[in-house]
Amino acid sequence: MSENPLFDASYERLFGASISISSQSDAFFSEFYSNFLQQPEINELFRETDMTRQVSMLRRSFFQLAAFYVTCEPSAELERIAAIHQSLGLDPTQYDVWLDALVTTVASQDPQCDLTTEMAWRWALAPGITYMKLFGRLSEHRSE
């Protein structure tokens, strides 16, 4: 069992009991993008993006972050996702905008979400987001 029961309970209310890619999550991720794209610089990044495909990719990426929370180890898929994001030259603050949009979506979609639950989500996803932010530096360090 995890050290973050509020996150676990909220996650289960939103997505079910397992870390999986379920169509149950489609409405969640569509609303997430509505929140995320409200930032003009983020909206510009996705200007010519096929959003149906993007929602599918986000769903897989999100579940990789959730798996990182559970296992404390980056999967090969999370490493691949981090490498892609690094190659895009994303600013580390954009990950913070991403997390804010995600927590806003959780608050909207989980009827039992409160400020403590929002904090639990931030705590659970912080290791994976930190990994994404620092991936380039981690890769450089490994090759030395």
N, C-alpha and C positions, 0 to 999 in steps of 0.2 A: 504494500500500500504506500501511497506517496505521502510526502510531508506537507502536502498542500490540498487538504480535503475540500476547500471551497472551490478551487479550480476544478478538481475532479468532478464535483457535483454539478457545477455549471456546465462543464464540457459534456457530461453525460446528458444533461437536459437538452443541450443544443445538437449533439451529434450521435448520441448513443453510447454504449458502454465500451466500445473498442476503438482503437486508433485505426480508422479505415476511411476509404474514400466512398462516401455514400451520396446518393442523389438527394438525400435529406438536407444536405448542406448547401444546395444550389441557391436557395433564397438568402441564406446567410452571406455567402460570398458575393452575390449580386448586390446586396445592400452594402457590404464592405466597400465595394468599388464606388458606389454612390458617395460614400463618406470620404474615401481616400482621394477621389478625383476632385473634390472641392478645393483642394490646394492648387493654385494656378500652375506652379512649377511641376507638380506631379501630373496634372491634367495634360500639360504639354508633352511630357515623356510618353504618354499613352495615346497621343493624338491620332496616330495611324495604326493602332493596334486592333486586331480582331479580338474583341472583348469576350466573345463566347469561348474562344481558345484560351484567352488569358485567365478566365475564371477557372477553367479546368486545370491550368498550370498552377494557379494560386492554391487550389484545393490540395493538390499533391504537395506543394511546398509547405503549406500550413501543417499538414499531417507529418511532414518530416521534422518540423520544429517541435511539434507535440511529442514525437518519438524521441527527439533529443532530450526533452525534459524528462522522459521516463527512463531512458537508458544512460544518460550523461555521456553519450558517445555520438559523434557525427557519423551518419551513414554515408555510404558512397554517394547516394543520391543527394544528400544535403551538401556534400563537398562539391558535387557537380553544380548544384544550384548556386552555391557561394561563388564558385569560379565564374559562372555566367554573369552574376551581379557585379563581381569585381571588374570583369572585362567591359561592362557598360559604364564604368567610372562613376558609380553612384556615390553621392555624398553621404557620409555616415548619418547625418541628421535626417535623411530620408527614411531610414529605418525607424526613427522615432516617430515620424509622421505616420508611417505604416502601423506601428503599434497603437498609436492614439486612435486611428481609424478603426482598427480591430476592436479595441476596448469599447469604443462608441457603439459598434455593431453588437458586441456582446450585451451591453447594457440595454440596447433596443430589443434584442431577440430573446433574452433570458428574463422571464418575468420575475425571477427571484434575485436578480442581480442588484447588488448595492455597492457602495463604495469599497467595502472590504473585499467583495468578490472581484471588483475591477482590479484592486491591488494584487489579488491572488493570480489573476491572469498575467499581469505585468511580471510578477515574480517567476511564474512558470515559464514564460517565453523569453525572459531576459538572457538566460545562458545561450539559447540558440541565436538570438539577435546579436548578442555580443560576438559569437562565433562568426556570423555573417559579416559584421563590421570589421573584424580583425583577420579575416581569412587571408588577405594578401600578405599581411605581416607574418602570419603563421606559416604560410607557404615559403616565404623568403627565409625564415628562421630554420625551417626543415632542410632547405637546400644548402645551408652554410656548412 
